[in-house]
Amino acid sequence: MQATFSPHTVRSSFAAPGARRAAALQPQLRMRAQAHRDELALRRSAPRGARRGTGFACKAMDLPELGEVTDEDREYMKMCLDLARTAEGKTDPNPMVGAVIVKDGNIVGMGFHPKAGQPHAEVFALRAAGERADGATAYVSLEPCNHFGRTPPCSQALVGAKISRVVVGMVDPDPRVSGGGLWTCKNAGLEVCAIGGELEEECKSLNKGFIERVLAAKAEEEAKAGSS
């Protein structure tokens, strides 16, 4: 069965930048989804051993047990990446992140992080979805944050919205998160999945500068701790 891609229009009463621009992207995303469906038909006809791998590695923290991902999950993650790229060059020092919420095969909310200090992608997507987030799947290109910074933890926002499943593109290398967002969701009863394979690498490539800064700062802190 082919995946259903029928995005629900983000409510016009929600006038935040992430939602407005996400809504404007819907025609483009539908066109890309059609192209991906054609690609899926070819991949599904290939032997299982020939399909893309789904390995996912995180050295910072042991991850909770992860669920399986499907070809449909990968298509929605590609949409997350498209959304994230709309804020390219505007989010520093934060990463670019896109989020899509899907229920019963329909997109009910989309969002991206527009700039530092603004709500994260998950928040925009949850606001657009409203009550339809209950029992839905949330796709996020970066693991939901798990700490209080300029904004509250997105992991808790997903739990509070009664999301039933979370699929992430990559683990956040920030030591304040780094698997913790997945654990918060898992401990609250949500199924957690990691996209793995080529899409994980694409998520990492999107935020290469952010990852390098976080890892450099972490190494510096460890060096200071070791010398004290």
N, C-alpha and C positions, 0 to 999 in steps of 0.2 A: 504494500500500500504506500502510495506517495504521501509525503508530508504535506499538510495543509498550511499555506501561508496566506492568511487574510488579516492583516494588521487592523486593529480597531483604532479609529481616529482618536488621538489624544485630546482630551477635553479642552476646549478653547478657554474655559474659565481658569485653567491653570496657566498663568502667564509667565512661568519661569523660563529662562533661556534654554535650558536643557530640553524641556518639553516642546517648546516652539520649534526648535531646529530639528528635534527628533521627528516631529510630525511632518516637517517639510521633506525629510529624507525618505518617507514611506514609499513614494513611487519608485525611487532609485533602488530601495531595498527589495521591493517586489520584483523588479526586473532582474536583480542579481539572484534572487531566490529561484526564479525560473531557470536561469542558466545553471544554478547549482543542482536543481532537480534533474536536469539532463545529465549532469556529471554523475549524480547518484545512481541513475539507472545503469550506467556503465560499471560503476564500482560494485553494485549489488550483484551483477552477473559474474563478477570475478570470484575465484576460489577464495575461501576465508583466509588462507595463508598469504594471499596476495594483497589483502587490504591493509590499510594504514594501521600501524601499531597504536596502542593507547597507553604506553608507559608514562609514568609521571613520577618525577623524583623531587624530593625536598630534603636537603641535608640539615636544615636548621631544626626541624622538629619532626618526630614521628607523626604521621598523619593518621586520622581515623580510617576505619575500613571504608573503601570507596566503592560506589556502585558502578555498574556498567554504563558506558555511553553508546549512543546510537548515531547513525548517519544523520538523522534528523537533528540530534543535539549539536552536531558539528555545523550544520547549516545555521542554526540560531547563533552559535558562537561567532561565525563569520559576520553576522549582522552586528554583534556586539563590537567587533573590531572596526567595522565601518562607522558605527556611531562614535566610538572613541576617537577616531582620526579626525572627526569634525572639529575637535578642540586642539588640534596640533599646534604647538608653539604658544599655547595660552595657559597651560596648567602648571607650569614650573613654580615651585619645586615638586608639585604633586605629579603623579602619573596620569596618563590618559586612560580613561576607563569607560566602557560602554556596558549597558545592561538591557536585557530584554526579558519580559515576563510573559509566559505562555500558559494558557489554560484551555484544555480541550482542543488543542491544535490551532488555537487562535492567539495572536499577539494582543495582549490587553494593556501592555505598558512598555514604554521604551524611554531611555534616558542616557545621558552621558555627563561626565564631570566637566563643566565649562571652564572653571578656573579655581585657583586656590582660594579658600574661604567660602566658596559656594558649596551647596549640598553635593554629595557624591552621586554617582550614576544610579545606584540602587534606590536612593531616595526619590529622585525624579521619576523613575520607573514605577515605584510603589504608589506614589501620589497619582500618577496617571491611571494605574490599575484600580485603585480604590478597593472596594470590597471584593472585586474579582480576583485579587491576589490570593484569597483564601483557597488553599489546595492547589495552587499553581506551581509551575517550575520557574525558577529565576536563573537566568544565564548572566554571568558577569565575567568580563575578560580578565579581571584580577580578583583574587580572594577578597571577600568583604573584610573591611577593617574591623578590628576587635578592641579598639581603645578609644578613649575620649581625647580628642584633639580640638580642632576648631569646630568639629561636628561630632555628634554621638556615634557610637559603633554601628556600622551597617549590619553586622551580623545579628545584633539584637533587633534591629528594625525588620529584618527578614523574618525572624522568629515571631515578633509581635504581629506581623501582617498575616501570620498563619500560612506562610509559604510551606509547601510540603517537600520540595526537592530543590537543591542548589547545584548548579554545574559551573565550575570555575575554569578559566583559561590557564591560570598559573597560580602558584602559591606566592603570596606577598613576601619578599625578602626582608621587609622591615621586621626587626626583632620583636616589635610590639604586636605583631600579627603572626606571620610565619607559621601558619598551620592553626593558630588559635581561633581564627574566624571559622574554619571548618569544624573545629572541635565544638565551638559554641553552638553551631547549627546541629551537629550530630547529637550532642548531649540533650538538645531540645526535641529530638525525635525526627529531625529532617533527614532525608536521604542526601548524602553529599557525593558528588562526582567530580572528577578532574578530566578535562578534555584530552590531554596527552598528545603525543605524536607531533605532526607538523604544525598543528594549530597552537600547541603550547609554545613552540619555538617562535611562532609569529607573534604571540602575545608578549613574549620576552623581548623580541626585536623591537616591537612598538615602543617599549619603555626602556630601551637599553641605557640611556643616560641616567634615568631614575635608579635603575638597578645598580649601576656602577657606583653612584653616589652613596647609596645605602650600604653597599658592601664595603666601600672604602671607609665610611664612618664607623662601621662595625669593627673592621680590622684595627682602626686607630684606637677605639675604646678597649679592645682586647689587648693591644700592645701596651696601653697605659696601665691596665690592670695587672699585666704580667710584670711590669717594671716596678710596681709599687710594693 
